[in-house]
Amino acid sequence: MAISIAHLGPTGTYAEQAALAYLRQLKHEEQTRLYPYPSIAQTLKAVARGKADVAVVPVENSIEGSVTVTLDTLWQLDQLQIQLALVLPITHALLSHAPSLEAIDIVYSHPQALAQCQGWLEQFLPDVELISANSTTEALQHLKPESSAGAISSLRAAQIYNVPVLARAINDYPDNCTRFWVVGQRCASYEVSAVEYTHTSLAFSLPANVPGALVKPLQIFAERSINLSRIESRPTKRSLGEYLFFLDLEADANSPLVQSAIAELSTFTEILKLFGSYNVVEVKSDF
């Protein structure tokens, strides 16, 4: 059976590394094909439209926090369900054809990568212009021989595109890592799984912004001793001051305890979306 995997491109991104790590998690060999897309939103929409079986998308970085476009797009697309989470170590490098750091006057990269290397950039390249790109690999398109431009990307991308590495491990914190979700089409009918999962993700909106509106939903989990490993608010985009709330539970939605919590939660929310239960796997980077 062939499997198609969508990810943020071009070839050489950390999302592609996560997609390759996902392939290694499969228990039997499959015919696979990776499909790079120019944005995270387009990556998820490819799965929603049936153009790919799964998408591998970043959701949270240990330095810079949540990848908001992933959360916003998942809320908008009701057809998608999280199947697995992968934690990938991230090591950034500065790539350039310039002869030295002193010759660089502009640096391109994805906004997350620029932020994750902010301290290093301030120390070693304090006067350079920083320009955002759609991905760390797309940033390499701005590099040309005898150019004064640099790009923050991966060592794998440097190898693929044959670009010299001027500095390695430039992220501000050595334990930098990103959590990726493997997202597929939601099953037509919900069935209780025989597999026991460690995490569940959901999101909800509230009917009104009144005192205690958020406390009551959160108390539902506290009363059942269900730990919340992440709480994130995002604007509803309807009105200033209105928010959606994304929660990660350290529990399986198939368990009676969580099912009762979700049933009670639905009485306090305007819209409640369950994104699925899954396991979290730490993977190794090849670079």
C-alpha positions in Angstrom: 0.0 0.0 0.0 1.4 3.4 -1.0 1.5 6.2 1.5 1.8 9.9 0.5 3.1 12.4 3.0 2.8 16.1 2.8 5.3 18.4 4.5 6.6 22.0 4.4 9.1 22.3 1.6 11.3 22.5 -0.3 13.3 19.4 0.2 15.7 19.7 3.2 13.4 21.3 5.7 13.1 20.1 9.3 9.5 19.1 8.5 10.9 16.7 5.8 13.3 15.3 8.4 10.3 14.7 10.7 8.5 13.1 7.8 11.4 10.7 7.2 11.5 9.9 10.9 7.8 9.1 10.7 8.6 6.6 7.9 11.0 4.9 10.2 8.2 4.5 12.8 6.1 2.4 10.4 6.2 -1.2 11.3 6.3 -2.6 7.8 7.8 -1.2 4.6 5.5 0.9 2.5 5.8 2.5 -0.9 6.0 6.2 0.1 6.2 9.5 -1.6 6.9 12.8 0.0 5.1 15.9 -1.3 6.6 19.3 -0.3 4.2 22.3 0.0 5.1 26.0 0.2 3.2 26.6 3.5 2.0 24.7 6.6 -1.6 25.7 5.8 -1.3 24.2 2.3 0.3 21.1 3.8 -2.7 20.4 6.0 -5.2 21.3 3.3 -3.6 18.8 1.0 -4.7 16.0 3.4 -8.1 17.5 3.9 -8.7 17.5 0.1 -7.4 14.0 -0.3 -4.2 14.9 -2.1 -2.0 13.2 0.5 -2.6 10.6 3.2 -1.0 12.4 6.0 0.8 15.7 6.8 3.7 16.2 9.1 3.5 19.7 10.6 5.3 21.5 13.4 3.1 22.5 16.3 5.5 23.6 19.1 9.1 24.5 19.6 10.9 24.3 22.9 12.3 27.9 22.5 9.7 29.8 20.7 6.5 28.0 21.7 3.5 27.2 19.5 3.4 27.3 15.7 0.1 29.2 15.5 -0.6 28.6 11.8 -0.8 24.8 12.6 -3.4 25.4 15.4 -5.5 27.9 13.4 -5.6 25.7 10.3 -6.4 22.5 12.3 -9.4 24.4 13.9 -10.7 25.4 10.5 -10.4 21.9 8.9 -12.9 19.5 10.6 -11.7 16.5 8.5 -8.3 16.1 10.2 -7.2 14.0 13.1 -3.8 13.7 14.9 -2.3 10.3 14.6 1.1 10.7 16.2 3.5 13.3 17.7 7.2 13.3 16.9 9.8 15.3 18.9 12.8 16.2 16.7 16.0 17.8 17.9 16.8 21.0 16.0 20.3 22.2 15.3 20.6 25.3 13.2 23.6 26.3 11.0 24.5 29.4 9.2 25.0 28.7 5.5 26.6 31.1 3.0 29.0 31.4 0.0 30.5 34.4 1.8 34.2 33.9 2.8 33.6 34.8 6.5 31.0 36.0 9.0 32.3 39.6 8.6 31.3 39.6 4.9 27.6 38.8 5.7 25.2 41.7 5.7 21.8 39.9 5.4 20.4 36.6 6.8 17.3 34.8 5.6 15.3 32.1 7.3 11.9 31.0 8.6 10.8 33.4 11.5 10.9 30.5 14.0 14.6 29.8 13.1 15.5 33.5 13.3 13.9 33.7 16.7 15.6 30.5 17.9 19.0 32.0 17.0 18.3 35.6 18.1 21.0 35.6 20.8 23.7 34.2 18.5 22.8 36.7 15.8 23.0 39.6 18.2 26.4 38.5 19.4 28.1 37.6 16.1 26.1 39.4 13.4 24.5 42.4 15.3 24.2 44.7 12.3 22.8 42.3 9.6 19.4 42.6 8.2 17.1 39.7 9.0 14.6 38.6 6.3 11.8 36.1 6.8 11.3 33.2 4.4 8.5 30.5 4.1 10.9 27.8 5.3 14.6 27.3 6.3 15.2 25.6 2.9 13.5 28.3 0.9 15.9 30.8 2.4 18.7 29.1 0.5 17.3 30.4 -2.8 18.6 33.8 -1.9 22.2 32.5 -1.7 24.5 32.9 -4.7 28.2 32.5 -5.2 30.2 35.6 -4.1 27.1 36.8 -2.3 27.0 38.6 1.1 23.8 36.8 2.1 23.5 34.0 4.6 20.7 31.6 5.6 19.9 29.8 8.8 19.1 26.2 7.8 20.0 22.6 8.6 23.2 20.7 7.9 21.1 18.3 5.8 20.1 21.2 3.6 23.7 22.3 3.3 24.6 18.8 2.1 21.7 18.6 -0.3 22.2 22.0 -1.9 26.0 22.0 -1.6 26.2 25.3 0.4 29.2 25.9 2.7 28.6 26.0 6.5 30.0 29.1 8.2 28.8 28.2 11.7 27.2 25.2 13.4 24.8 24.8 16.3 23.9 28.4 16.4 20.6 28.0 18.2 20.6 29.8 21.5 19.7 26.7 23.6 21.4 23.4 22.9 18.4 21.3 23.7 16.3 22.9 21.0 13.6 20.6 19.7 10.3 20.8 17.8 7.2 18.7 18.2 5.5 17.7 15.0 2.0 16.2 14.5 1.3 13.5 12.0 -2.2 14.4 10.8 -4.5 12.3 8.7 -8.2 12.2 7.6 -10.7 11.7 10.4 -12.3 8.3 10.4 -15.9 8.3 9.1 -17.1 6.6 12.3 -15.5 6.8 15.7 -14.3 3.5 17.1 -12.7 2.8 20.4 -9.1 1.8 19.7 -7.4 -1.2 21.3 -4.2 0.9 21.5 -3.6 2.9 24.7 -2.6 6.5 23.9 -0.7 8.9 26.1 -2.1 12.3 24.9 -5.3 13.9 23.6 -5.6 17.3 21.9 -8.8 19.3 21.7 -9.9 22.9 21.4 -13.0 24.9 22.3 -14.6 28.3 22.2 -16.7 29.8 25.0 -20.3 31.1 24.6 -19.5 34.4 26.4 -16.5 36.2 27.9 -17.7 36.3 31.5 -15.9 35.8 34.8 -15.2 32.2 35.5 -15.9 31.1 31.9 -12.5 29.4 31.5 -12.2 28.3 35.1 -15.1 25.9 34.9 -13.9 23.9 31.9 -10.4 23.6 33.5 -11.8 22.4 36.8 -13.4 19.4 35.0 -9.9 18.0 34.3 -8.5 19.0 37.8 -11.3 17.2 39.5 -10.5 14.0 37.6 -6.7 14.4 38.1 -6.2 14.7 34.4 -3.0 16.6 33.7 -2.9 19.4 31.1 0.5 19.5 29.4 -0.3 22.6 27.3 -2.9 25.4 27.3 -2.9 27.8 24.4 -5.2 30.7 23.5 -5.8 31.9 19.9 -8.1 34.7 18.7 -11.4 33.5 17.2 -10.9 36.2 14.5 -14.5 37.2 15.0 -14.0 40.0 17.6 -11.2 41.5 19.6 -11.1 39.7 23.0 -12.7 36.5 21.9 -10.5 33.4 22.1 -10.2 29.7 21.3 -8.5 27.5 23.8 -6.3 24.6 22.7 -5.5 21.9 25.3 -3.2 18.8 25.4 -4.3 16.2 27.9 -2.0 13.5 29.3 -4.7 10.9 28.9 -6.5 8.8 26.3 -9.8 10.0 25.0 -10.9 6.3 24.8 -10.9 6.0 28.6 -14.2 6.4 30.5 -12.6 9.1 32.7 -11.7 11.3 29.7 -15.0 10.6 27.9 -16.9 11.8 31.0 -14.7 14.9 31.2 -15.4 15.7 27.5 -19.1 15.1 27.9 -19.2 17.6 30.8 -16.9 20.0 29.0 -19.3 20.2 26.1 -21.9 21.8 28.5 -19.7 24.8 29.1 -18.4 25.4 25.5 -19.8 27.0 22.4 -17.8 24.8 20.0 -15.8 21.8 21.1 -13.4 19.9 18.7 -11.6 16.7 19.5 -8.4 16.4 17.4 -7.6 12.9 18.5 -5.5 10.7 20.8 -2.0 9.7 20.0 1.4 8.7 21.4 4.5 11.0 21.5 7.8 9.6 20.1 11.2 11.1 20.5 13.2 10.7 17.3 16.9 11.2 16.4 18.1 13.6 13.7 20.5 12.3 11.2 22.3 15.6 11.2 
